[in-house]
Amino acid sequence: MRRVIILGSTGSIGTQTIDVITRLNRIGYDFEIVGLGAGHNIERLSQQVAAVRPRVVCVAEESGRDELARRFPDLEIVVGEDGLLVLVRTDDVDIVVNALVGAIGLPPTLVALEQGRTVALANKESLVVGGELVKTVLADHGGTIVPIDSEHSALLQALSAGKREEVRRLVITASGGPFLRTPLVELDRVRPEDALHHPNWNMGTRITIDSATMVNKAFEVIEAHYLFGIPYDHIEPVIHPASVVHSLVEYRDGSVIAQLAPPDMRIPIQYALVYPHRPDTELPRLDLTAVGPLTFAPLDHARYPAFDAVLFAAERGGTAPAVANAADEVLVTRFLAGEIPFTAIARGIAAALAGWTDDAPLTLAAVRAADRWARTVARKYTP
Ligand SMILES: NC(=O)c1ccc[n+]([C@@H]2O[C@H](COP(=O)([O-])OP(=O)(O)OC[C@H]3O[C@@H](n4cnc5c(N)ncnc54)[C@H](OP(=O)(O)O)[C@@H]3O)[C@@H](O)[C@H]2O)c1
């Protein structure tokens, strides 16, 4: 029996995780979902509660708790950010799937690792804003992180082909998003509905826009740095529009090991849940003869200035990545609301970073302060 908690259960990764667990149990695995954490989507959460019968759930607001309690009078319900931590501390939990979106995912990751648990990590912001904190907790308490992101799942698999000191570089593939071939002069005028139309993946709203700006790819470089202990200048993004090769490891002898799969997040989610095993749950297969040409090209830095802005924050370290992350979150929301043009997302991140002079040591409190400051700045930002 493996007991699982799913944070962000109502989102794209969360719902696919429940699907994967259902498939695994159908072929003889014995997963029990003991807790679900969600935000505001009480309808979807209610359907999930009815289907998987968890012991405890967390919702973002008291109003959500009242609605859920009316429907499920015997269910234990906790609320808010503290509630997420209560959920993670539930007794006898083996795996915490963190599929929350945003920096709110960091404290539950830290607490789960402090309890020595395995964290199946989709929430990339945990490592982006708190990579050093996560590293310290891992060293002190011995929990485990298994990545869910398809690129990091690919790297984990490719890294098993050699020793860490034999690695020359990690190559992280990027589809290039919906504006890969849009003339640069037109990027100012692209509409939210165009940006939300990702060519290969069906994901949550924020990561979809972050894929169009390449903030997402910079986040993935930071994640890879912390997950695998590889310096930033040995991690390289490469444009690969088909999203079939999910990432590659180049070894010092010239060998390059890649992982390929259809662009379906349930494959890396499953790998994280049963790592390092490979069960057959009848997920889609790759037909190499049908995928067409697989092309690779260098990242065009003029097209994706947000990539450089976020990596600059990563190299600066401390709370700078928290500033970049929070500014991006606000600017993405403003773009979707039609308040600012698409290109203002990158400029606004750079402007927030330019105004951030604090170099206090990284703590959870410092991350929160940087996050609050950057949100205020990004809300007022005028392109
Ligand atoms: N989607 C993908 O294919 C993919 C791939 C790789 C990595 N990731 C990463 O995985 C994470 C989740 O992405 P996603 O695409 O699944 O996002 P999503 O569809 O937007 O789902 C986000 C989840 O977080 C919950 N949430 C948001 N704010 C919350 C709050 N204040 N308190 C509690 N719960 C809250 C949402 O709850 P409600 O909806 O109930 O409000 C929802 O369950 C992100 O870090 C993303 O970058 C995603």
The ligand as a MOL file (V3000), in Angstrom:
LIG
                    3D

  0  0  0     0  0            999 V3000
M  V30 BEGIN CTAB
M  V30 COUNTS 48 52 0 0 0
M  V30 BEGIN ATOM
M  V30 1 N 0.3670 21.2140 -16.6780 0
M  V30 2 C 1.4950 20.6640 -17.0840 0
M  V30 3 O 1.5300 19.9520 -18.0870 0
M  V30 4 C 2.7690 20.8900 -16.2970 0
M  V30 5 C 3.9530 20.3000 -16.7580 0
M  V30 6 C 5.1120 20.4620 -15.9990 0
M  V30 7 C 5.0940 21.2000 -14.8260 0
M  V30 8 N 3.9450 21.7830 -14.4280 0 CHG=1
M  V30 9 C 3.9590 22.5680 -13.1920 0
M  V30 10 O 3.0430 21.9520 -12.2930 0
M  V30 11 C 2.4360 22.9530 -11.4620 0
M  V30 12 C 0.9210 22.8480 -11.6570 0
M  V30 13 O 0.6250 23.1550 -13.0050 0
M  V30 14 P -0.8190 22.9400 -13.6300 0
M  V30 15 O -0.6490 23.1830 -15.0860 0
M  V30 16 O -1.3960 21.6430 -13.1660 0 CHG=-1
M  V30 17 O -1.5990 24.1660 -12.9770 0
M  V30 18 P -3.1700 24.4070 -12.8820 0
M  V30 19 O -3.8990 23.5590 -13.8560 0
M  V30 20 O -3.3690 25.8750 -12.9210 0
M  V30 21 O -3.5170 23.8440 -11.4130 0
M  V30 22 C -3.0250 24.4700 -10.2590 0
M  V30 23 C -3.5670 23.8030 -9.0180 0
M  V30 24 O -3.1310 24.5810 -7.8890 0
M  V30 25 C -4.2880 24.9120 -7.0910 0
M  V30 26 N -4.1070 26.1880 -6.4290 0
M  V30 27 C -3.8650 27.3900 -7.0050 0
M  V30 28 N -3.7890 28.3510 -6.0550 0
M  V30 29 C -3.9970 27.7260 -4.8650 0
M  V30 30 C -4.0620 28.1670 -3.5110 0
M  V30 31 N -3.9140 29.4510 -3.1950 0
M  V30 32 N -4.2820 27.2460 -2.5390 0
M  V30 33 C -4.4480 25.9390 -2.8580 0
M  V30 34 N -4.4150 25.4640 -4.1180 0
M  V30 35 C -4.1890 26.3520 -5.1080 0
M  V30 36 C -5.4290 24.9600 -8.0880 0
M  V30 37 O -6.6700 24.8370 -7.4090 0
M  V30 38 P -8.0870 25.3610 -8.0080 0
M  V30 39 O -8.0460 25.1130 -9.4810 0
M  V30 40 O -9.0590 24.5140 -7.2630 0
M  V30 41 O -8.2050 26.8100 -7.6640 0
M  V30 42 C -5.0850 23.7520 -8.9550 0
M  V30 43 O -5.4760 22.5650 -8.3170 0
M  V30 44 C 3.0290 24.2870 -11.9090 0
M  V30 45 O 4.1170 24.6130 -11.1120 0
M  V30 46 C 3.4890 24.0080 -13.3360 0
M  V30 47 O 4.5320 24.8600 -13.7520 0
M  V30 48 C 2.7820 21.6360 -15.1290 0
M  V30 END ATOM
M  V30 BEGIN BOND
M  V30 1 1 1 2
M  V30 2 2 2 3
M  V30 3 1 2 4
M  V30 4 1 4 5
M  V30 5 2 4 48
M  V30 6 2 5 6
M  V30 7 1 6 7
M  V30 8 2 7 8
M  V30 9 1 8 9
M  V30 10 1 8 48
M  V30 11 1 9 10
M  V30 12 1 9 46
M  V30 13 1 10 11
M  V30 14 1 11 12
M  V30 15 1 11 44
M  V30 16 1 12 13
M  V30 17 1 13 14
M  V30 18 2 14 15
M  V30 19 1 14 16
M  V30 20 1 14 17
M  V30 21 1 17 18
M  V30 22 2 18 19
M  V30 23 1 18 20
M  V30 24 1 18 21
M  V30 25 1 21 22
M  V30 26 1 22 23
M  V30 27 1 23 24
M  V30 28 1 23 42
M  V30 29 1 24 25
M  V30 30 1 25 26
M  V30 31 1 25 36
M  V30 32 1 26 27
M  V30 33 1 26 35
M  V30 34 2 27 28
M  V30 35 1 28 29
M  V30 36 1 29 30
M  V30 37 2 29 35
M  V30 38 1 30 31
M  V30 39 2 30 32
M  V30 40 1 32 33
M  V30 41 2 33 34
M  V30 42 1 34 35
M  V30 43 1 36 37
M  V30 44 1 36 42
M  V30 45 1 37 38
M  V30 46 2 38 39
M  V30 47 1 38 40
M  V30 48 1 38 41
M  V30 49 1 42 43
M  V30 50 1 44 45
M  V30 51 1 44 46
M  V30 52 1 46 47
M  V30 END BOND
M  V30 END CTAB
M  END
